[in-house]
Amino acid sequence: MKSFSTDSPAPQPNERRRTLMRLAGLGCLLAAAPLAAQGSGMSTVAGMPAAPPLALPDIDGKVVDLASLRGRLVLVNFWATWCPPCRREFPSLSRLQKLFKPGELAVLAVNVGEDAETIFSFAGASDVTILLDRDSAAMRRWPVKGLPSTFVVDKKGRLALRAVGGREFDDAAIVAQLRGLLRV
Amino acid sequence: MRPRQFKLLAVLLAITALPAAAQSRSAQHGEREGVEVKATPLTRPAVLAFYQARGFSAQAISPYADACVFSFELRNTTRKTLRLRLADWRAQTAAGTLRFRLPQSWEAEWARRGVAEPARIAFRWAQFQADIEFAPGDWIMGMAALERPPEGTLRLTVPYTIGKQKHEIVLDRLACAAAE
């Protein structure tokens, strides 16, 4: 096995300092992280209003528009890398997506206020579509009351379900809720 | 592992472990019929580190870090929607009642001080949200700072409503994190 020092260039001092700062800062919230389980299920949205607009660049700079996904369910998750419950639920987004056909469900993970480098260092090559809301303008148009917040937009473009706080999205209760919406 | 890498790893472990060691003494938890509140005092170094990593200068974030910061977690495991407002929370101390300084007030200060927008966005969403409705199954974490640090312990009252009914959870003997 090759050693780190021969395989990779040594981290630059600024890069190392940034990494230390990020880890230290995250420790602040992780230290206070709950031992209890994530929340369960999602709530129905009263009146099922039309979903606010959402058109943002993905991590490669390609703009993804929610309006172009009409006809399938779209799970929109607002998150940040420094938010412990967001980090905990993130892998379940990918697992959820795999339970549905591409024409049935799209998952959009909208990162708030962070740059592509920071996101990539956490998410790597995730198969979930990550969108960048750098100035949080998109998020302000949605009824977000904290991170993480998640919405399900139905096939007609209406807000159907919401969840505040972390979830395991491949939990049977949530999968059943989504399958129910597919039948509508 | 080369000595330089070992040193880096040791520093990393020390820094990330610091907040847990510093704040775990006086975390308080309260529960009432399916509504849970947990308050964890955060040390000044931990708060500084978190916000500096998000783009604040130490000088800019110091007033917040000095004001006695808690990380709160609230969880609704009832079958009903509950509503609460941070403005209603009361911290009873030997010298009187303190309130939490609301996020909007801090945000106005960051704007005055010219704090960069990415840092302000991170601050906004890292706070315990000031006015929120929790549906069944919802839970949320966030930080909040008192309007000024109290002397001694405090008795925190967290009021909330379910429908038209008022309820409250009280956390006794809560204290700011020990000064470093």
Boltz contact constraints between the chains, C-beta under 6 A:
constraints:
  - contact:
      token1: [A, 21]
      token2: [B, 53]
      max_distance: 6.0
  - contact:
      token1: [A, 22]
      token2: [B, 53]
      max_distance: 6.0
  - contact:
      token1: [A, 23]
      token2: [B, 12]
      max_distance: 6.0
  - contact:
      token1: [A, 23]
      token2: [B, 16]
      max_distance: 6.0
  - contact:
      token1: [A, 24]
      token2: [B, 15]
      max_distance: 6.0
  - contact:
      token1: [A, 24]
      token2: [B, 49]
      max_distance: 6.0
  - contact:
      token1: [A, 25]
      token2: [B, 49]
      max_distance: 6.0
  - contact:
      token1: [A, 25]
      token2: [B, 50]
      max_distance: 6.0
  - contact:
      token1: [A, 25]
      token2: [B, 53]
      max_distance: 6.0
  - contact:
      token1: [A, 27]
      token2: [B, 16]
      max_distance: 6.0
  - contact:
      token1: [A, 27]
      token2: [B, 19]
      max_distance: 6.0
  - contact:
      token1: [A, 28]
      token2: [B, 19]
      max_distance: 6.0
  - contact:
      token1: [A, 28]
      token2: [B, 46]
      max_distance: 6.0
  - contact:
      token1: [A, 28]
      token2: [B, 50]
      max_distance: 6.0
  - contact:
      token1: [A, 31]
      token2: [B, 19]
      max_distance: 6.0
  - contact:
      token1: [A, 31]
      token2: [B, 20]
      max_distance: 6.0
  - contact:
      token1: [A, 32]
      token2: [B, 40]
      max_distance: 6.0
  - contact:
      token1: [A, 32]
      token2: [B, 71]
      max_distance: 6.0
  - contact:
      token1: [A, 34]
      token2: [B, 73]
      max_distance: 6.0
  - contact:
      token1: [A, 39]
      token2: [B, 137]
      max_distance: 6.0
  - contact:
      token1: [A, 39]
      token2: [B, 139]
      max_distance: 6.0
  - contact:
      token1: [A, 40]
      token2: [B, 137]
      max_distance: 6.0
  - contact:
      token1: [A, 41]
      token2: [B, 137]
      max_distance: 6.0
  - contact:
      token1: [A, 43]
      token2: [B, 135]
      max_distance: 6.0
  - contact:
      token1: [A, 113]
      token2: [B, 118]
      max_distance: 6.0
  - contact:
      token1: [A, 113]
      token2: [B, 121]
      max_distance: 6.0
  - contact:
      token1: [A, 113]
      token2: [B, 122]
      max_distance: 6.0
  - contact:
      token1: [A, 136]
      token2: [B, 121]
      max_distance: 6.0
  - contact:
      token1: [A, 145]
      token2: [B, 129]
      max_distance: 6.0
  - contact:
      token1: [A, 145]
      token2: [B, 132]
      max_distance: 6.0
  - contact:
      token1: [A, 146]
      token2: [B, 129]
      max_distance: 6.0
  - contact:
      token1: [A, 146]
      token2: [B, 140]
      max_distance: 6.0
  - contact:
      token1: [A, 147]
      token2: [B, 125]
      max_distance: 6.0
  - contact:
      token1: [A, 164]
      token2: [B, 138]
      max_distance: 6.0
  - contact:
      token1: [A, 164]
      token2: [B, 140]
      max_distance: 6.0
  - contact:
      token1: [A, 165]
      token2: [B, 138]
      max_distance: 6.0
  - contact:
      token1: [A, 165]
      token2: [B, 139]
      max_distance: 6.0
  - contact:
      token1: [A, 165]
      token2: [B, 140]
      max_distance: 6.0
